[in-house]
Amino acid sequence: MKQVSMIRKTLLFIIILIIVHYSINAQFSFKAQTGISYIEHLSTGVSFSFSDKHTISLLYGSNLFINPQDFSSLMLQYDLLINKFQFAGINPRIGIKGGYSIYTNNYYKWTLSSFVPFVGLKYRLNKTIDIAFDFGTAVSIEHSVERISYGEIGMYREYLPEYKLGLIFNLLKNSEKE
């Protein structure tokens, strides 16, 4: 549990440093987001965008926020919007996210770190809402495993597909592009 607390504090500190640095030097916006994905299940979080291209997000995912001690994830994500290839209002993006996760099934409880390089698409639905779709591969590093019951032998897969459909809500922006 001390590892989880230390990781959370470190991620929060990094986010604060990034906000302070880039809010002074670049066009800055603050966003809230929610999504459904394979690795995070239901996730929610905050995003900080700068220069209309770079976004850093802190995301918390869980299984409908029921028993987070058995199933949850805390991810830090960076993505780059590629405006040069925009087509019909759809922008491609690339990025990476990583963090700490706890997964439990009927037989095991795993704690692990996951890193997910991804490609995605982002579409501005209106002035305040964007729709995003991401696809990538999650690479997992297992930290510990606890056997809950005997009935099946298994291990956590090192590589898993990751796909995510999300909504991004633009809450605050210094300068609006119309």
Residue pairs with C-beta under 8 A, 6 or more apart in sequence:
3 100
3 111
3 143
4 74
4 100
7 74
7 99
7 100
8 74
11 58
11 74
11 76
11 99
12 58
14 76
15 48
15 56
15 58
15 76
18 48
18 56
19 48
22 28
22 48
22 50
22 54
23 50
25 50
26 50
26 51
27 50
27 51
27 52
27 174
27 175
28 48
28 49
28 50
28 173
28 174
29 48
29 49
29 50
29 170
29 171
29 172
29 173
29 174
30 46
30 47
30 48
30 171
30 172
30 173
31 46
31 47
31 48
31 49
31 55
31 168
31 169
31 170
31 171
32 44
32 45
32 46
32 47
32 168
32 169
32 171
33 43
33 44
33 45
33 46
33 47
33 57
33 59
33 132
33 166
33 167
33 168
33 169
34 42
34 43
34 44
34 45
34 166
34 167
35 42
35 43
35 59
35 132
35 164
35 165
35 166
35 167
36 42
36 43
36 164
36 165
36 166
37 43
37 61
37 134
37 162
37 163
37 164
37 165
37 166
38 138
38 160
38 161
38 162
38 163
38 164
39 61
39 73
39 101
39 114
39 116
39 138
39 160
39 162
40 59
40 61
40 62
40 73
40 75
40 164
41 61
41 62
41 63
41 64
41 71
42 61
42 62
42 63
42 64
42 65
43 59
43 60
43 61
43 62
43 73
43 75
43 164
43 166
44 59
44 60
44 61
45 57
45 58
45 59
45 60
45 75
46 57
46 58
47 55
47 56
47 57
47 58
47 168
48 55
48 56
48 57
49 55
52 81
52 83
52 177
53 80
53 81
53 83
54 78
54 79
54 80
54 81
55 77
55 78
55 79
55 80
55 81
55 95
56 76
56 77
56 78
57 75
57 76
57 77
57 78
57 79
57 97
58 74
58 75
58 76
58 77
59 73
59 74
59 75
59 76
59 77
59 97
59 99
60 72
60 73
60 74
60 75
61 72
61 73
61 74
61 75
62 68
62 71
62 72
62 73
63 71
63 72
68 102
69 102
70 102
70 104
70 109
71 102
71 103
71 104
72 101
72 102
73 99
73 100
73 101
73 102
73 114
74 99
74 100
74 101
75 97
75 98
75 99
75 114
75 116
76 97
76 98
76 99
77 95
77 96
77 97
78 95
78 96
78 97
79 93
79 94
79 95
79 96
79 118
79 120
80 93
80 94
80 95
81 91
81 92
81 93
81 122
82 91
82 92
82 93
82 94
83 91
85 91
85 92
89 123
89 124
90 121
90 122
90 123
91 121
91 122
91 123
92 119
92 120
92 121
92 122
93 119
93 120
93 121
93 122
93 132
93 134
94 117
94 118
94 119
94 120
95 117
95 118
95 120
95 134
96 115
96 116
96 117
96 118
97 115
97 116
97 118
98 113
98 114
98 115
98 116
99 113
99 114
100 111
100 112
100 113
101 110
101 111
101 112
101 113
101 114
101 140
102 109
102 110
102 111
103 109
103 110
103 112
103 156
104 110
104 148
106 148
106 149
106 151
106 152
107 147
107 148
107 149
107 150
107 151
107 152
107 154
108 145
108 146
108 147
108 148
108 154
108 156
109 145
109 146
109 148
110 142
110 144
110 145
110 146
110 156
111 142
111 143
111 144
111 145
112 140
112 141
112 142
112 143
112 156
113 140
113 141
113 143
114 138
114 139
114 140
114 141
115 138
115 139
116 136
116 137
116 138
116 139
116 162
117 136
117 137
118 134
118 135
118 136
118 162
118 164
119 134
119 135
119 136
120 132
120 133
120 134
120 135
120 164
121 132
121 133
122 130
122 131
122 132
122 168
123 130
123 131
123 132
124 130
125 131
127 170
127 176
128 169
128 170
129 167
129 168
129 169
129 170
130 167
130 168
130 170
131 165
131 166
131 167
131 168
132 164
132 165
132 166
132 167
132 168
133 163
133 164
133 165
133 166
134 162
134 163
134 164
134 166
135 161
135 162
135 163
135 164
136 161
136 162
136 163
137 159
137 160
137 161
137 162
138 159
138 160
138 161
138 162
139 158
139 159
140 156
140 157
140 158
140 159
140 160
142 155
142 156
145 155
145 156
